[in-house]
Amino acid sequence: MIDMSFLLIAFFTVLINFSEADQNERIKLPISELAKPADEVLTQLVVLHVLENGNTIYNNTDFDLAGLEVKLESHKRLLSVIGVDLKTVNVVIRADSHCESAKVQDIIDLCQKLQFENFKLRAKQNDQ
């Protein structure tokens, strides 16, 4: 009976949707009529939370653009050491609705400079 309990715990642990785990309460996503739930489960994630002032939260640490470049460069080296192709890495950008789009574009440009190719922008669905 105990074995069955542990198997059930393991089963439900695998099935839990961890998409909420990549959220940050400091970010208020913009509302869009075109927003829709994710079609697929993304793997190899780099989640960037862009604050209203343009700073970025990555791994629970705030960075300006120069600091983010250093951090992403070290992450890129780690990925290459473990054999992950950068073409399979998904960069998820969760920008605050009050953040200037030019600052988000600067972050995308930085990621492209570092050879990241896949980007996913997050927004809230319009509930009307």
VOPAGU-2260 file (C-alpha; in pm, 1 decimal, decimal comma):
REM VOPAGU-2260
SITE   aa  ch    i         X         Y         Z
SITE  MET   A    0       0,0       0,0       0,0
SITE  ILE   A    1     284,9     237,8      77,2
SITE  ASP   A    2     444,7     158,5    -258,3
SITE  MET   A    3     120,8     245,6    -434,3
SITE  SER   A    4     104,2     576,6    -244,7
SITE  PHE   A    5     454,7     671,2    -353,3
SITE  LEU   A    6     378,9     573,6    -712,4
SITE  LEU   A    7      72,4     798,8    -709,7
SITE  ILE   A    8     274,3    1086,1    -564,9
SITE  ALA   A    9     538,5    1040,7    -834,8
SITE  PHE   A   10     270,4    1020,9   -1105,4
SITE  PHE   A   11      99,0    1344,3   -1002,5
SITE  THR   A   12     429,2    1521,4    -954,2
SITE  VAL   A   13     514,5    1453,4   -1317,4
SITE  LEU   A   14     172,7    1572,2   -1437,5
SITE  ILE   A   15     167,7    1903,8   -1250,6
SITE  ASN   A   16     186,3    2203,6   -1481,2
SITE  PHE   A   17     486,4    2406,5   -1373,7
SITE  SER   A   18     414,0    2692,8   -1614,5
SITE  GLU   A   19     320,6    2910,1   -1317,1
SITE  ALA   A   20     672,9    2863,3   -1179,5
SITE  ASP   A   21     824,0    3091,6   -1443,1
SITE  GLN   A   22     610,4    3388,1   -1334,9
SITE  ASN   A   23     717,6    3690,4   -1134,5
SITE  GLU   A   24     469,2    3897,1    -935,0
SITE  ARG   A   25     657,3    4219,7   -1019,7
SITE  ILE   A   26     565,5    4179,3   -1388,1
SITE  LYS   A   27     220,0    4286,3   -1505,4
SITE  LEU   A   28     184,9    4135,5   -1851,8
SITE  PRO   A   29      17,9    4337,6   -2128,1
SITE  ILE   A   30    -330,7    4232,8   -2236,6
SITE  SER   A   31    -369,8    4124,3   -2597,0
SITE  GLU   A   32    -660,4    3997,0   -2802,4
SITE  LEU   A   33    -412,1    3781,1   -2994,5
SITE  ALA   A   34    -273,7    3608,6   -2684,6
SITE  LYS   A   35    -352,1    3239,4   -2655,6
SITE  PRO   A   36    -242,8    2954,2   -2428,6
SITE  ALA   A   37      82,9    2786,3   -2520,5
SITE  ASP   A   38      39,3    2510,3   -2778,9
SITE  GLU   A   39     339,0    2309,4   -2670,7
SITE  VAL   A   40     547,9    2238,7   -2367,0
SITE  LEU   A   41     871,4    2428,6   -2407,2
SITE  THR   A   42    1204,0    2276,6   -2313,3
SITE  GLN   A   43    1546,4    2432,3   -2263,5
SITE  LEU   A   44    1400,6    2756,7   -2128,1
SITE  VAL   A   45    1569,1    3086,7   -2060,3
SITE  VAL   A   46    1301,7    3299,8   -1889,4
SITE  LEU   A   47    1363,8    3674,2   -1885,1
SITE  HIS   A   48    1135,1    3905,7   -1684,7
SITE  VAL   A   49    1164,7    4263,0   -1813,2
SITE  LEU   A   50    1074,9    4527,2   -1555,3
SITE  GLU   A   51     914,5    4861,7   -1633,1
SITE  ASN   A   52    1254,0    5037,5   -1613,4
SITE  GLY   A   53    1409,5    4794,1   -1864,3
SITE  ASN   A   54    1613,1    4593,1   -1614,8
SITE  THR   A   55    1578,2    4218,2   -1648,5
SITE  ILE   A   56    1522,7    3952,2   -1385,0
SITE  TYR   A   57    1703,1    3629,9   -1469,9
SITE  ASN   A   58    1733,1    3348,5   -1214,8
SITE  ASN   A   59    1584,5    3575,9    -945,1
SITE  THR   A   60    1852,3    3843,3    -992,5
SITE  ASP   A   61    1808,5    4190,7   -1143,3
SITE  PHE   A   62    2043,2    4283,6   -1427,6
SITE  ASP   A   63    2092,0    4584,9   -1648,1
SITE  LEU   A   64    2163,2    4513,3   -2015,5
SITE  ALA   A   65    2540,8    4482,8   -1967,8
SITE  GLY   A   66    2503,0    4251,2   -1667,6
SITE  LEU   A   67    2249,2    4040,8   -1855,0
SITE  GLU   A   68    2493,3    3998,8   -2141,4
SITE  VAL   A   69    2759,5    3863,8   -1904,4
SITE  LYS   A   70    2512,5    3624,4   -1741,1
SITE  LEU   A   71    2368,2    3496,7   -2070,4
SITE  GLU   A   72    2718,3    3452,1   -2211,4
SITE  SER   A   73    2809,7    3227,3   -1917,8
SITE  HIS   A   74    2479,6    3038,5   -1959,9
SITE  LYS   A   75    2559,2    2992,7   -2329,6
SITE  ARG   A   76    2901,6    2847,5   -2242,9
SITE  LEU   A   77    2739,2    2608,9   -1995,5
SITE  LEU   A   78    2491,3    2492,9   -2259,9
SITE  SER   A   79    2771,3    2427,6   -2507,1
SITE  VAL   A   80    2967,7    2228,9   -2246,1
SITE  ILE   A   81    2672,5    1999,5   -2179,7
SITE  GLY   A   82    2605,0    1964,3   -2552,9
SITE  VAL   A   83    2281,9    2161,8   -2591,6
SITE  ASP   A   84    2228,3    2313,2   -2936,4
SITE  LEU   A   85    2131,7    2682,6   -2904,7
SITE  LYS   A   86    1870,8    2628,0   -3176,4
SITE  THR   A   87    1670,2    2420,0   -2926,4
SITE  VAL   A   88    1679,1    2684,6   -2651,3
SITE  ASN   A   89    1359,2    2887,6   -2606,7
SITE  VAL   A   90    1397,8    3241,6   -2472,4
SITE  VAL   A   91    1072,4    3337,2   -2298,6
SITE  ILE   A   92    1033,8    3712,4   -2253,9
SITE  ARG   A   93     780,8    3832,0   -1998,9
SITE  ALA   A   94     784,1    4211,7   -2024,1
SITE  ASP   A   95     588,2    4447,0   -1800,4
SITE  SER   A   96     302,4    4621,2   -1980,5
SITE  HIS   A   97     458,0    4961,4   -1898,4
SITE  CYS   A   98     801,5    4870,3   -2034,5
SITE  GLU   A   99     905,5    5048,4   -2353,9
SITE  SER   A  100     910,2    4817,8   -2653,4
SITE  ALA   A  101    1255,8    4949,6   -2746,9
SITE  LYS   A  102    1394,9    4800,9   -2424,9
SITE  VAL   A  103    1243,4    4462,8   -2509,2
SITE  GLN   A  104    1392,7    4490,4   -2857,7
SITE  ASP   A  105    1734,0    4564,3   -2703,3
SITE  ILE   A  106    1708,5    4239,3   -2505,4
SITE  ILE   A  107    1608,1    4044,2   -2816,4
SITE  ASP   A  108    1901,0    4199,6   -3005,8
SITE  LEU   A  109    2135,9    4099,1   -2723,5
SITE  CYS   A  110    2006,9    3741,6   -2729,8
SITE  GLN   A  111    2045,6    3724,8   -3106,7
SITE  LYS   A  112    2401,5    3856,1   -3073,9
SITE  LEU   A  113    2465,7    3561,4   -2840,3
SITE  GLN   A  114    2313,1    3326,5   -3103,7
SITE  PHE   A  115    1982,0    3249,0   -2933,5
SITE  GLU   A  116    1717,3    3211,5   -3204,4
SITE  ASN   A  117    1381,2    3106,7   -3055,9
SITE  PHE   A  118    1178,4    3370,9   -2876,0
SITE  LYS   A  119     839,2    3350,5   -2706,0
SITE  LEU   A  120     672,9    3670,5   -2587,2
SITE  ARG   A  121     414,8    3642,7   -2311,9
SITE  ALA   A  122      90,9    3841,8   -2275,4
SITE  LYS   A  123    -240,4    3799,0   -2097,1
SITE  GLN   A  124    -554,0    3701,6   -2284,1
SITE  ASN   A  125    -825,2    3960,3   -2311,2
SITE  ASP   A  126   -1104,5    3825,9   -2088,2
SITE  GLN   A  127   -1384,5    4026,3   -2251,1
